[in-house]
Amino acid sequence: MRIYCTTCGHKGRISSREEVTRAYVKLYCQCLDASCGHTWVANLTFSHTLRPSGQQLDVMLFDRLRDLTPDKQKELFEQLGRKAVA
């Protein structure tokens, strides 16, 4: 992925990133032109699917459930009318 300085137009680089969610990442960038030195934050977001995943729905669902905190899992199971497994 190429990025360019929004101030001078020279090439930039991504110095670090912060994954806010699976679909939203903050990219911390800096200009490679030493005389400019501009730093900025760019946002990378998921837009839409062009072709659905080949993974089975249950595999994807369990992967997502594992990523949730225990409190979020419990909340979800309560919403489904089932008891959460501790």
N, C-alpha and C positions, 0 to 999 in steps of 0.2 A: 504494500500500500504506500503510495507516494503522497507526501504532504508538502505543502508550500507555505511559506511565511505569509500571513495575511497583511503584513505591513510592507515588506520590501519585495516579496515575490520569489525570493530564493528558496532553495530546498530546505526542508526542515527535517527533524527527526523526532520520533516518539521516545521520550526519555523514561516514561513510566506509564502505568495504566492502573485504573481502579475499577474493578468490576462491581458495579452497583447492583445489577441484576443480571440474569443470563442474557437479557435482551438489551442491556444498556451499560456501556463502558465509557468512563472518562479517560481521555488520552491526554497526557501532559506532554506538550511539545516544545521544541526550541529551534530557533532559526540557526542554520549552519553558517551563516555569514557573520563572522566575528564582529564586523563593524555595526551590525544591526543588534544582535543579541536578544531579540524579542522572544518572550516565552508566552505560551497561551494554553488554554484547555479546549480540546475539541471533543465532541460527543459522537460516539459510534452507537447506532441503534439498529435493532432488527426491524425490518420493514414488513415483509410478507413472504410467504412460501411460494415457490414456483412449482415444486414437485414434492409431494409428501414423502416423509421418511419411509424407508423399507422396513424399519423395526416394527415389531409387533406392539400393539397398543399396551398390553399388560407389562411388557418389559420397560417401555417408556414411562408408564405410570409408576411402577415400583422404583425406578431410578429417581423420579421426581419426589416421591414420598420419602426416600432415603435422604434427600437433600434438605428436607424440612426439619426444623428444630422439634424436639419432643413435644413442646407445648403446642406448636402449630399442628403436629400430627394428631394430638389429643383433640384439639379444637375441630379438626376436620372430621374425625371419627364421630365426635359428638353431633356434628351437623348431619352426618349420615344416619344417625340414630343407633349407632353401635358403640360399645364400650371400647376405649383405647387400650391397647396392650402396653403395660408398663415396661 
